[in-house]
Structure formats: structure tokens, C-alpha cells
Amino acid sequence: MTALRQLFASIVALIVMAASAFGQTPLVVDVTEGTLDPTPIAIPDFLGADTREGEIGADISRVITNNLQTSGLFAPVEPEAFIEDITDINLRPRFGDWRVINASALLVGEVSIDENDRMLVAFRLWDSNTEQQLQGLQFVTSPDNWRRIAHKVSDAVYQRMTGESGYFDTRIVYVSEGYGPNDEPIRRLAVMDQDGANPSFLTDRSYMALLPNYSPSAQQITYVSFRDGRATSYLYDLETGRQEALFDSGPSLASEGQSLSARFHPEGRALVVSAERHSGHDLFRFDLRSRTLRQLTTHPADDVEPSYAPDGEQVVFSSSRGGQSQLYVMNADGTDPQRITFGEGRYTTPVWSPRGDLIAFTKQRNGQFMLGVVAADGSGEERILYEGYFVDTPAWSPNGRVLLFTRGDRTREGTTYSIWSTDLAGFNLRRLPTQGQASDPAWSPLID
């Protein structure tokens, strides 16, 4: 896990360069519009005094451009259209040259590396119309962390222009799908940056691993393994590589049945999990300190796929207690369950938004699968964001504005699986770059 530890270790200084001053209305991006009217932004290569600094600067600009473009909220201007050649980020740009190419915003930056191999990356974000600086920051770290710096700059720009936190300095854990020499299925946990860079495997081919979920600290994940022939929830420490089956030191559920889809409490001190006891699945709370289980539901029907609200006060889950699977919300102690979906079809995989207002779900109806969202209290109408041959396992971005999901497509060789994303308006549908087939994405919180 040395490489992963090095990836997460990064910023040693964050310094504010200048405060913003506004004499006119500042440039603001409306996050509710999705891809309808993305904001044009110019991002020249970050400057560098020598070849090494220049190459890193160009790489940083490339990653920032890709991040902002894939968000669907920004439209980077092609460099071929640039008129002014930025040579010093401390000089005011010729704003007319940027307005004429329709660049509403301008991001300029520079890279410098000192004799101790410490890298300083500075940037300024300008509003071309008001000719005001929107933001200026600089980061100090090692040159190896240039990609993380690019993500942090992207997050800073996103937050300054939308008013909401970004999601670029994050990681995604997922299931890498494949087949062995005898066509046996292989399901391995893998992790990558949110843009697909730096992929690596977490588990080997000796057992199947499914349904990963991140802890609030991004240092642990839960997943489901079939090592002993039945589905068992495991805890994986990303810092040490240590893995352990849950419930070993408490009342054993694994000896009586399956334990599935454990999710962390927002404070990281407990898990909520669906587990099989006797004839059906119920929901349990597992305290990570005391290693004890407390049963939350006792309904004869199967209660599965629980997810905490961001304040930890409620849990959403899917259940067949009303006949066909629907979504229910209850208090975190298991009291007062209330049904929140009433539409036709089978509702599954509910996940509470980090913003607290929505719950994502998948639904199967008339042979089709759908990805949708519904108000957490069940009010109003559900909104379908995508419909296709197969849809599963939605996962929210940390700011609650983007959803990942597993998409299955029918091919001559059978169903192929990949990870896709969409925004809350149902626009900006895109496939994430993975090596081979992939499923079951889980999005980390922003990395400290």
C-alpha cells in the first residue's frame, strides 16, 4: 500500500495569494443548468521557467481542462483561439483579447521548483467581463504530486464559480470484472482517481469481491466477499492493507447466513448492514469500537440495501414488506419506518445524497432498468435520469451533484458492464475510463 499512501500524502502548505474585490456582479455558474449553458473558460498552460517546470505546468493545465469540461458546467476554449500569450501571471491580462474569443473566465498559473525539490504552484482566476480577480491561491508540495494539485485547483475553481464544493480530488473504488482461463468469473476490487488515472488493484483473483463502500475518512472501505462460499461483509484498511470479516467478535451472522452491503455512519463510528438470520434479511447496526451488533428491523419480509442520511439520524432501505420491493425511511434506531416510493416497478439500491435532499435509486419495470432520484421525504414526483438495458449501484459525488452507476449493455458476447456518470439534470452522460469491464462504483469523500 506504499503507492497508495504516497498518493494520499500531499499538500504541505496552502496560502491565499489575494482576496477578491468586486466592483461589478461576479461571474457565477448555475449548477442547476447542467450542460445546457456551460461557461466558457480559457486555461493556458501553466508557466514554467525551465523544461521540467513547463512540462508539469502543461500537464496540470490539461488535467484541469479535462476536469472542468467533464463536469458539464464549463466549456474550455480551444488554445488555438488564444490571442494573448500569457508570460507573467502577476500582470493584468488584456481582457479584451479574452472577451473577443468568448472566454468569460480566464485561469492562469505557474510552476516553480526550488533547489530542495519543493514545487510551488500558483494560479489566478479572472472574470474577463468585470476584469476582476475571482481567486488567487498557491500550493507547495513535491513535484510528484502535480496531479493532485491539478485536482485541487479544479476544486477551487469549481467552488469559486458555483458556490459549491468540488469533487475532483477524490478516488473511486469499483469492481474490475473479467474471466479466468476456464471462463470462471473474476471480480476484483480496484481503485482509481475520479478521472480514471492511477488505477490499481486492491484484491487478488483468489476470491470474488463486490459492493464496496467508502468510510467518511476515505481510509477504509467495506465490501462483500465470497471467500467461504457465502456473502460476508469485510472491512479493508487502505492505509495498512489489513482486511477482516465483520462480526467475528460479536454474535456471528456469517455462520447463520449472509451479510450484505454494509455502509458507514457519517461519523465513521458504526455501520448499517443487511444480514440474514434464520429465514430472512434484517437490518443491523454494527458498532466498530465495541464490535457489537444491534438488530434494527424484525419484519418477516427482506429488508436490504441500507444507507444513512448525511446527519446519521435516518436510514433508507429497500424492502418487500409491501409486496414488490419499494423504498422505506426509518429512524436510525429502527423506529417509525415510512414508505417513500409508490410507483410501478421494483425499487432497489437506495443511496442518500450527501446534501440530504434526495435519495438515488434504481428501478426495474417492464424489462427496463432506470436510474432515478426522489425527495428524501417521498414528496413530489420521482425524476428518472437514465433508462437502459441494465442499471445498478448508484453512487453520489461528495457534493451531491453527480451520480455514478453501473450500466450493462447487450452485446454478441453477452452483457458488458461499465461505469457511467450523469448530473442531476440527467445531462452530461459519460463513461468513465476503466481497464476492462467495471461495476459497483463508490465515490470517496474529498481527500484531505
Stockholm file with secondary structure:
# STOCKHOLM 1.0

chainA/1-448         MTALRQLFASIVALIVMAASAFGQTPLVVDVTEGTLDPTPIAIPDFLGADTREGEIGADISRVITNNLQTSGLFAPVEPEAFIEDITDINLRPRFGDWRVINASALLVGEVSIDENDRMLVAFRLWDSNTEQQLQGLQFVTSPDNWRRIAHKVSDAVYQRMTGESGYFDTRIVYVSEGYGPNDEPIRRLAVMDQDGANPSFLTDRSYMALLPNYSPSAQQITYVSFRDGRATSYLYDLETGRQEALFDSGPSLASEGQSLSARFHPEGRALVVSAERHSGHDLFRFDLRSRTLRQLTTHPADDVEPSYAPDGEQVVFSSSRGGQSQLYVMNADGTDPQRITFGEGRYTTPVWSPRGDLIAFTKQRNGQFMLGVVAADGSGEERILYEGYFVDTPAWSPNGRVLLFTRGDRTREGTTYSIWSTDLAGFNLRRLPTQGQASDPAWSPLID
#=GR chainA/1-448 SS CHHHHHHHCCCSEEEEEECCCCSSCCCCCCGGGTTSSCEEEECCCCEESSHHHHHHHHHHHHHHHHHHHHTTSEEECCGGGCCSCCCCTTSCCCHHHHHTTTCSEEEEEEEEECTTSCEEEEEEEEETTTTEEEEEEEEEECGGGHHHHHHHHHHHHHHHHHSSCCCCSCEEEEEEEEECTTSCEEEEEEEEETTSCSCEESSCTTSCEEEEEECTTSSEEEEEECTTSSCEEEEEETTTCCEEETTTTSSCSTTTSCEEEEEECTTSSEEEEEEEETTEEEEEEEETTTTEEEECCCCSSCEEEEEECTTSSEEEEEECTTSSCEEEEEETTSCSCEECCCSSSEEEEEEECTTSSEEEEEEEETTEEEEEEEETTCCSCCEEEEEESEEEEEEECTTSSEEEEEEEEEETTEEEEEEEEEETTSCCCEECCCSSEEEEEEECCCCC
#=GC SS_cons         CHHHHHHHCCCSEEEEEECCCCSSCCCCCCGGGTTSSCEEEECCCCEESSHHHHHHHHHHHHHHHHHHHHTTSEEECCGGGCCSCCCCTTSCCCHHHHHTTTCSEEEEEEEEECTTSCEEEEEEEEETTTTEEEEEEEEEECGGGHHHHHHHHHHHHHHHHHSSCCCCSCEEEEEEEEECTTSCEEEEEEEEETTSCSCEESSCTTSCEEEEEECTTSSEEEEEECTTSSCEEEEEETTTCCEEETTTTSSCSTTTSCEEEEEECTTSSEEEEEEEETTEEEEEEEETTTTEEEECCCCSSCEEEEEECTTSSEEEEEECTTSSCEEEEEETTSCSCEECCCSSSEEEEEEECTTSSEEEEEEEETTEEEEEEEETTCCSCCEEEEEESEEEEEEECTTSSEEEEEEEEEETTEEEEEEEEEETTSCCCEECCCSSEEEEEEECCCCC
//
